[in-house]
Amino acid sequence: MSISIPRRAVLRAGLALPLLAGCQSVAPGARTGVARSEVRVTAPFAMPPIAVPDFAGRPRFDIAAFGAAQDDQARTSAALARAIAAAHEAGGGIVVVPAGTWPTGPIHLKSRVALHVEEGATLLFSSDPRDYLPAVPTSWEGLECMNYSPLVYAYDCEDVALTGRGTLRARLDTWRAWYARPKAHMDALVALYNMACRDGVPVARRDMTAGQANLRPHFVQFNRCRHVLVEDVHIVDSPFWVVHPYLCRDVVIRRVDIAAHGHNNDGVDPEMSQNVLIEDCTFDQGDDAVSVKSGRDRDAWRIAVPARNIVMRRCRIRNGHQLMAIGSELSGGVENVFVDDCHFDHDGSTVPSTINNLLYVKTNERRGGFVRNIHMTNVSATRIKGGVLAVETDVLYQWKTLVPTLERRLTPIEGLHVAGVRVEEAGFVCLVKGDAGLPVRDVSLRDVAVRTVRGTPVVTEHLIGFDDRADVRA
């Protein structure tokens, strides 16, 4: 299955850079110089094989040989860029970060390049916003814009990877101060929203780096990429969302360990991406562990690409707001999501638990889009604030008062299925608050057990087709 973005979306965005339209898979070893392996995933829906790059046997480019120095950020940044260019020009290669601490600015990957951070190595990223200029095409909470470069960034690339048992760490000196949202920041958000959703300003003219907008960059963003692998790395702290596959196809994120407790520090945010596997990861987050998204309001309706075929399995969650969130940026639609064999097991050794819900679907009257065919099985948790399943259709956060509703589009939500869940203590089991104008449909809970429920176990509003034969015990 391929992602197709209409050509008009490119023109309306005001970007001369290519998007995903018409991209086709390349046979292993053909043209790219990098072989691909297929990952097959069993799911309750037709999940296509995921093709990811295999860099076995490709030449290695050690950044030390290109002039990197552990006491010099400028030299290390330049060496990384030269090594990436050399690996790309060689038809595919592995850029190696050896043991030691290497200060750097942003890293821009190219097609057919794997950035490999060896065990004992740390890439230490600058917190000076000036190092992340010039601005690049990116997004902020579902709105496209020109902003500070993500710390690790790939745009319109094929066969890219971030691997190794080393560490990527963000220095937070500036970003921590930017976690606050003063008036200048909120005014900038309103301006961006109006450019995207009211005035139709091309993306290339939505520069959010001027003044005190303070829109923090993502840590790792793959933007409009195909065949992406993120494997084994340890990521510590983040300005914003941690790993963000945006408008990507065929993505595998495995054995990644993330510890980031700052504001908006989601672990993985697959947005308008398709055929994504997240497996064997550990999440210790200040926000959602995984949040599936598909853009905000008119900007997403313009692009018109749903998030589809996303599997999360065998993951451990130590902290986070939700184990799996859907939305609230979902205007392009979300379908075919499967969470299996994931466990929240906060042991009290880190910051106090912040987990709210295991599965949380959130939208509002402005989003439109759709949510359908969402499955969660074989999940366990200790103590959670919220419940096993929560659906809310009036989640606007600060946007409720920041901007008016320009166009009212409700979100059809149907096919939410949860089975085989065990929780020690929760605020509730199931909370569904549908919209009176468009009720939620087809929700089932089977073999769900919560030992202690602090509130009303099940609350439903505007729900059609609730499977109350489920084994819900409290």
C-alpha positions as semicolon CSV with decimal commas, in nm:
position;residue;x (nm);y (nm);z (nm)
1;M;0,000;0,000;0,000
2;S;0,138;0,341;-0,089
3;I;0,076;0,692;0,034
4;S;-0,055;0,923;-0,234
5;I;-0,047;1,298;-0,183
6;P;-0,226;1,498;-0,450
7;R;-0,005;1,731;-0,652
8;R;-0,227;2,021;-0,550
9;A;-0,114;1,966;-0,192
10;V;0,243;2,038;-0,300
11;L;0,141;2,356;-0,477
12;R;-0,072;2,481;-0,189
13;A;0,209;2,417;0,055
14;G;0,429;2,658;-0,137
15;L;0,724;2,416;-0,128
16;A;0,934;2,323;-0,427
17;L;1,055;2,013;-0,243
18;P;0,911;1,675;-0,351
19;L;0,653;1,494;-0,143
20;L;0,550;1,129;-0,140
21;A;0,322;1,134;-0,442
22;G;0,398;0,855;-0,683
23;C;0,680;0,703;-0,478
24;Q;0,716;0,331;-0,538
25;S;0,913;0,065;-0,356
26;V;1,253;-0,017;-0,504
27;A;1,360;-0,378;-0,530
28;P;1,631;-0,478;-0,280
29;G;1,971;-0,367;-0,403
30;A;1,834;-0,192;-0,712
31;R;1,937;0,166;-0,775
32;T;1,966;0,257;-0,408
33;G;2,277;0,054;-0,331
34;V;2,113;-0,054;-0,003
35;A;1,929;-0,384;0,034
36;R;1,597;-0,404;0,214
37;S;1,452;-0,663;0,446
38;E;1,084;-0,723;0,499
39;V;0,921;-0,728;0,840
40;R;0,591;-0,914;0,852
41;V;0,346;-0,834;1,127
42;T;0,031;-1,021;1,229
43;A;-0,254;-0,784;1,309
44;P;-0,636;-0,783;1,315
45;F;-0,627;-0,610;0,977
46;A;-0,438;-0,657;0,651
47;M;-0,092;-0,533;0,749
48;P;0,146;-0,506;0,451
49;P;0,506;-0,621;0,488
50;I;0,728;-0,333;0,601
51;A;1,044;-0,287;0,396
52;V;1,335;-0,136;0,587
53;P;1,698;-0,078;0,484
54;D;1,964;-0,337;0,556
55;F;2,311;-0,180;0,573
56;A;2,499;-0,506;0,625
57;G;2,820;-0,496;0,424
58;R;2,796;-0,127;0,342
59;P;3,111;0,086;0,393
60;R;3,163;0,261;0,726
61;F;3,256;0,626;0,767
62;D;3,398;0,706;1,111
63;I;3,338;1,069;1,203
64;A;3,679;1,089;1,374
65;A;3,840;1,030;1,036
66;F;3,643;1,329;0,903
67;G;3,775;1,563;1,172
68;A;3,531;1,526;1,461
69;A;3,665;1,640;1,799
70;Q;3,515;1,569;2,140
71;D;3,595;1,918;2,261
72;D;3,476;2,108;1,953
73;Q;3,110;2,127;1,847
74;A;3,182;2,305;1,519
75;R;3,436;2,045;1,409
76;T;3,212;1,755;1,506
77;S;2,909;1,903;1,330
78;A;3,113;1,959;1,012
79;A;3,259;1,608;1,031
80;L;2,916;1,453;1,064
81;A;2,795;1,644;0,758
82;R;3,099;1,538;0,555
83;A;3,066;1,173;0,658
84;I;2,694;1,171;0,573
85;A;2,766;1,323;0,232
86;A;3,040;1,066;0,166
87;A;2,816;0,773;0,263
88;H;2,539;0,906;0,041
89;E;2,770;0,956;-0,256
90;A;2,910;0,605;-0,209
91;G;2,564;0,469;-0,286
92;G;2,495;0,384;0,076
93;G;2,696;0,365;0,394
94;I;2,714;0,375;0,773
95;V;2,827;0,690;0,952
96;V;2,988;0,573;1,274
97;V;2,999;0,771;1,597
98;P;3,267;0,599;1,811
99;A;3,287;0,586;2,190
100;G;3,313;0,923;2,361
101;T;3,102;1,235;2,399
102;W;3,061;1,433;2,080
103;P;2,901;1,781;2,096
104;T;2,703;1,870;1,786
105;G;2,442;2,086;1,626
106;P;2,163;1,943;1,407
107;I;2,231;1,633;1,198
108;H;2,068;1,618;0,853
109;L;2,054;1,269;0,710
110;K;2,050;1,178;0,341
111;S;1,910;0,883;0,150
112;R;2,093;0,553;0,187
113;V;2,266;0,660;0,509
114;A;2,263;0,496;0,852
115;L;2,379;0,702;1,150
116;H;2,527;0,445;1,389
117;V;2,600;0,555;1,745
118;E;2,823;0,293;1,900
119;E;2,791;0,167;2,256
120;G;2,975;0,409;2,481
121;A;2,917;0,700;2,243
122;T;2,703;1,005;2,319
123;L;2,589;1,267;2,072
124;L;2,533;1,576;2,285
125;F;2,310;1,827;2,107
126;S;2,339;2,202;2,147
127;S;2,060;2,396;2,312
128;D;2,141;2,719;2,126
129;P;1,848;2,787;1,888
130;R;2,080;2,972;1,649
131;D;2,254;2,641;1,576
132;Y;1,926;2,509;1,431
133;L;1,893;2,775;1,163
134;P;1,821;2,823;0,878
135;A;1,461;2,714;0,924
136;V;1,347;2,390;0,760
137;P;1,004;2,254;0,658
138;T;0,859;2,086;0,964
139;S;0,543;2,104;1,175
140;W;0,413;2,209;1,514
141;E;0,130;2,012;1,671
142;G;-0,024;1,925;1,336
143;L;0,040;2,255;1,153
144;E;0,310;2,276;0,887
145;C;0,562;2,557;0,913
146;M;0,922;2,664;0,874
147;N;1,090;2,625;1,210
148;Y;1,415;2,539;1,384
149;S;1,562;2,218;1,248
150;P;1,490;1,900;1,443
151;L;1,803;1,778;1,615
152;V;1,814;1,475;1,381
153;Y;1,631;1,546;1,055
154;A;1,565;1,373;0,724
155;Y;1,350;1,523;0,451
156;D;1,225;1,328;0,149
157;C;1,477;1,047;0,202
158;E;1,473;0,678;0,122
159;D;1,654;0,408;0,316
160;V;1,762;0,597;0,626
161;A;1,847;0,460;0,967
162;L;1,943;0,562;1,319
163;T;2,104;0,268;1,499
164;G;2,352;0,159;1,765
165;R;2,358;0,115;2,142
166;G;2,486;0,464;2,209
167;T;2,303;0,769;2,341
168;L;2,154;1,081;2,189
169;R;2,113;1,348;2,454
170;A;1,962;1,694;2,424
171;R;2,103;1,971;2,637
172;L;1,800;2,151;2,781
173;D;1,948;2,486;2,890
174;T;1,730;2,688;2,652
175;W;1,456;2,440;2,571
176;R;1,368;2,402;2,939
177;A;1,305;2,777;2,958
178;W;1,094;2,747;2,643
179;Y;0,869;2,485;2,804
180;A;0,680;2,781;2,950
181;R;0,412;2,929;2,726
182;P;0,413;3,309;2,775
183;K;0,193;3,544;2,574
184;A;0,444;3,587;2,289
185;H;0,448;3,212;2,234
186;M;0,069;3,184;2,243
187;D;0,037;3,478;2,002
188;A;0,271;3,295;1,765
189;L;0,053;2,983;1,782
190;V;-0,252;3,191;1,695
191;A;-0,065;3,347;1,403
192;L;0,040;3,003;1,274
193;Y;-0,312;2,867;1,310
194;N;-0,454;3,159;1,115
195;M;-0,190;3,124;0,842
196;A;-0,266;2,753;0,804
197;C;-0,639;2,734;0,870
198;R;-0,784;3,071;0,782
199;D;-0,559;3,256;0,536
200;G;-0,406;2,972;0,334
201;V;-0,051;3,107;0,362
202;P;0,198;2,877;0,182
203;V;0,416;2,674;0,417
204;A;0,733;2,835;0,285
205;R;0,609;3,169;0,421
206;R;0,514;3,044;0,769
207;D;0,845;3,131;0,936
208;M;0,816;3,062;1,309
209;T;1,175;3,143;1,404
210;A;1,128;3,520;1,427
211;G;1,074;3,705;1,754
212;Q;0,978;3,513;2,067
213;A;0,765;3,242;1,909
214;N;0,983;2,980;2,084
215;L;0,848;2,678;1,897
216;R;1,079;2,403;2,017
217;P;1,214;2,157;1,757
218;H;1,152;1,784;1,752
219;F;1,438;1,561;1,858
220;V;1,418;1,313;1,566
221;Q;1,197;1,384;1,266
222;F;1,172;1,180;0,948
223;N;0,969;1,405;0,720
224;R;0,822;1,252;0,402
225;C;1,061;0,957;0,410
226;R;1,033;0,597;0,291
227;H;1,195;0,289;0,446
228;V;1,308;0,409;0,786
229;L;1,476;0,212;1,065
230;V;1,539;0,332;1,421
231;E;1,702;0,062;1,631
232;D;1,865;0,017;1,973
233;V;1,950;0,380;2,050
234;H;1,900;0,545;2,388
235;I;1,743;0,894;2,370
236;V;1,760;1,123;2,673
237;D;1,570;1,450;2,716
238;S;1,407;1,639;2,431
239;P;1,296;1,989;2,337
240;F;0,961;1,860;2,205
241;W;0,825;1,532;2,059
242;V;1,101;1,272;2,062
243;V;1,062;1,052;1,749
244;H;0,831;1,190;1,483
245;P;0,775;0,995;1,157
246;Y;0,579;1,255;0,957
247;L;0,421;1,160;0,623
248;C;0,640;0,849;0,611
249;R;0,591;0,500;0,475
250;D;0,747;0,176;0,600
251;V;0,895;0,257;0,940
252;V;1,034;0,022;1,206
253;I;1,127;0,153;1,552
254;R;1,263;-0,125;1,771
255;R;1,451;-0,169;2,099
256;V;1,465;0,207;2,150
257;D;1,492;0,336;2,507
258;I;1,353;0,688;2,560
259;A;1,373;0,889;2,883
260;A;1,233;1,239;2,839
261;H;1,023;1,409;3,106
262;G;0,989;1,758;2,959
263;H;0,684;1,938;2,822
264;N;0,528;1,770;2,514
265;N;0,782;1,489;2,539
266;D;0,579;1,218;2,361
267;G;0,788;0,911;2,285
268;V;0,683;0,830;1,927
269;D;0,433;1,028;1,719
270;P;0,355;0,855;1,386
271;E;0,172;1,133;1,200
272;M;0,007;1,079;0,862
273;S;0,240;0,780;0,834
274;Q;0,160;0,432;0,709
275;N;0,297;0,084;0,776
276;V;0,470;0,155;1,106
277;L;0,597;-0,096;1,364
278;I;0,703;0,009;1,714
279;E;0,834;-0,291;1,908
280;D;1,038;-0,384;2,215
281;C;1,081;-0,022;2,322
282;T;1,095;0,133;2,668
283;F;0,916;0,461;2,732
284;D;0,980;0,686;3,030
285;Q;0,796;0,997;2,920
286;G;0,670;1,336;3,029
287;D;0,376;1,293;2,790
288;D;0,221;1,011;2,584
289;A;0,429;0,700;2,517
290;V;0,290;0,671;2,163
291;S;0,045;0,910;2,002
292;V;-0,091;0,845;1,654
293;K;-0,172;1,168;1,472
294;S;-0,277;1,294;1,129
295;G;-0,257;1,673;1,129
296;R;-0,475;1,959;1,244
297;D;-0,789;2,100;1,084
298;R;-0,764;2,263;0,738
299;D;-0,391;2,203;0,709
300;A;-0,450;1,828;0,732
301;W;-0,757;1,839;0,508
302;R;-0,530;2,000;0,246
303;I;-0,275;1,720;0,269
304;A;-0,541;1,448;0,306
305;V;-0,324;1,154;0,415
306;P;-0,447;0,925;0,698
307;A;-0,233;0,749;0,955
308;R;-0,281;0,381;0,876
309;N;-0,146;0,037;0,970
310;I;0,037;0,114;1,293
311;V;0,141;-0,162;1,533
312;M;0,290;-0,122;1,882
313;R;0,395;-0,445;2,050
314;R;0,607;-0,577;2,336
315;C;0,676;-0,234;2,480
316;R;0,735;-0,136;2,842
317;I;0,601;0,194;2,973
318;R;0,747;0,332;3,294
319;N;0,584;0,675;3,281
320;G;0,366;0,870;3,040
321;H;0,030;1,037;3,006
322;Q;-0,123;0,766;2,783
323;L;0,008;0,428;2,677
324;M;-0,153;0,481;2,334
325;A;-0,321;0,806;2,233
326;I;-0,513;0,871;1,913
327;G;-0,521;1,245;1,837
328;S;-0,609;1,505;1,910
329;E;-0,447;1,605;1,579
330;L;-0,632;1,353;1,360
331;S;-0,791;1,557;1,082
332;G;-0,645;1,333;0,812
333;G;-0,797;1,025;0,976
334;V;-0,657;0,730;1,173
335;E;-0,730;0,365;1,099
336;N;-0,586;0,021;1,167
337;V;-0,396;0,061;1,494
338;F;-0,297;-0,245;1,700
339;V;-0,143;-0,244;2,050
340;D;-0,036;-0,584;2,176
341;D;0,163;-0,724;2,468
342;C;0,252;-0,386;2,620
343;H;0,290;-0,330;2,991
344;F;0,295;-0,033;3,222
345;D;0,503;-0,134;3,520
346;H;0,605;0,175;3,713
347;D;0,822;0,051;3,998
348;G;0,858;0,373;4,193
349;S;1,229;0,407;4,112
350;T;1,182;0,712;3,887
351;V;0,956;1,015;3,900
352;P;0,602;0,948;4,028
353;S;0,373;0,776;3,779
354;T;0,182;1,008;3,549
355;I;-0,009;0,748;3,343
356;N;-0,368;0,844;3,270
357;N;-0,523;0,594;3,027
358;L;-0,416;0,284;2,840
359;L;-0,607;0,375;2,523
360;Y;-0,721;0,735;2,479
361;V;-0,903;0,871;2,174
362;K;-0,935;1,250;2,176
363;T;-1,083;1,491;1,924
364;N;-1,308;1,797;1,905
365;E;-1,562;1,972;1,683
366;R;-1,292;2,124;1,459
367;R;-1,096;1,816;1,365
368;G;-1,303;1,615;1,122
369;G;-1,105;1,314;1,002
370;F;-1,206;0,974;1,136
371;V;-1,098;0,704;1,382
372;R;-1,170;0,341;1,304
373;N;-1,051;-0,012;1,364
374;I;-0,841;0,034;1,678
375;H;-0,738;-0,277;1,875
376;M;-0,565;-0,332;2,208
377;T;-0,488;-0,678;2,348
378;N;-0,278;-0,837;2,622
379;V;-0,195;-0,520;2,815
380;S;-0,131;-0,480;3,187
381;A;-0,078;-0,191;3,425
382;T;-0,028;-0,122;3,791
383;R;-0,193;0,199;3,917
384;I;-0,334;0,445;3,663
385;K;-0,517;0,773;3,709
386;G;-0,772;0,718;3,435
387;G;-0,893;0,397;3,278
388;V;-0,849;0,119;3,029
389;L;-1,036;0,303;2,752
390;A;-1,130;0,670;2,732
391;V;-1,291;0,859;2,444
392;E;-1,347;1,234;2,459
393;T;-1,482;1,450;2,178
394;D;-1,435;1,796;2,326
395;V;-1,059;1,813;2,388
396;L;-0,931;2,157;2,283
397;Y;-0,685;2,242;2,559
398;Q;-0,573;2,606;2,526
399;W;-0,716;2,630;2,174
400;K;-1,069;2,656;2,310
401;T;-1,011;3,025;2,391
402;L;-0,719;3,101;2,159
403;V;-0,906;3,080;1,829
404;P;-1,270;3,041;1,726
405;T;-1,412;2,742;1,540
406;L;-1,368;2,832;1,173
407;E;-1,546;2,524;1,042
408;R;-1,728;2,259;1,241
409;R;-1,642;1,902;1,141
410;L;-1,715;1,618;1,379
411;T;-1,503;1,303;1,390
412;P;-1,666;0,964;1,318
413;I;-1,527;0,714;1,571
414;E;-1,603;0,344;1,530
415;G;-1,451;0,007;1,600
416;L;-1,262;0,031;1,930
417;H;-1,181;-0,316;2,062
418;V;-1,002;-0,395;2,388
419;A;-0,937;-0,746;2,519
420;G;-0,715;-0,927;2,765
421;V;-0,631;-0,634;2,995
422;R;-0,529;-0,652;3,360
423;V;-0,500;-0,345;3,585
424;E;-0,436;-0,333;3,958
425;E;-0,602;0,003;4,025
426;A;-0,773;0,261;3,803
427;G;-1,005;0,558;3,824
428;F;-1,253;0,382;3,594
429;V;-1,269;0,103;3,339
430;C;-1,433;0,273;3,039
431;L;-1,533;0,632;2,973
432;V;-1,688;0,723;2,638
433;K;-1,814;1,077;2,583
434;G;-1,936;1,089;2,226
435;D;-2,085;1,389;2,052
436;A;-2,464;1,406;2,042
437;G;-2,447;1,489;1,673
438;L;-2,226;1,191;1,585
439;P;-2,224;0,911;1,845
440;V;-1,930;0,676;1,886
441;R;-2,003;0,332;1,740
442;D;-1,898;-0,028;1,798
443;V;-1,697;-0,045;2,120
444;S;-1,610;-0,376;2,284
445;L;-1,436;-0,476;2,606
446;R;-1,361;-0,844;2,654
447;D;-1,175;-1,012;2,937
448;V;-1,089;-0,683;3,105
449;A;-1,023;-0,695;3,479
450;V;-0,948;-0,407;3,715
451;R;-0,890;-0,511;4,075
452;T;-0,976;-0,172;4,232
453;V;-1,186;0,102;4,068
454;R;-1,190;0,436;4,247
455;G;-1,490;0,581;4,059
456;T;-1,781;0,465;3,844
457;P;-1,652;0,169;3,640
458;V;-1,828;0,242;3,309
459;V;-1,969;0,573;3,185
460;T;-2,101;0,610;2,831
461;E;-2,259;0,905;2,655
462;H;-2,371;0,901;2,291
463;L;-2,247;0,551;2,218
464;I;-2,414;0,305;1,981
465;G;-2,311;-0,060;1,988
466;F;-2,137;-0,118;2,321
467;D;-2,045;-0,482;2,386
468;D;-2,164;-0,510;2,746
469;R;-2,107;-0,885;2,737
470;A;-1,744;-0,810;2,807
471;D;-1,596;-0,959;3,119
472;V;-1,539;-0,638;3,313
473;R;-1,473;-0,699;3,679
474;A;-1,407;-0,443;3,949
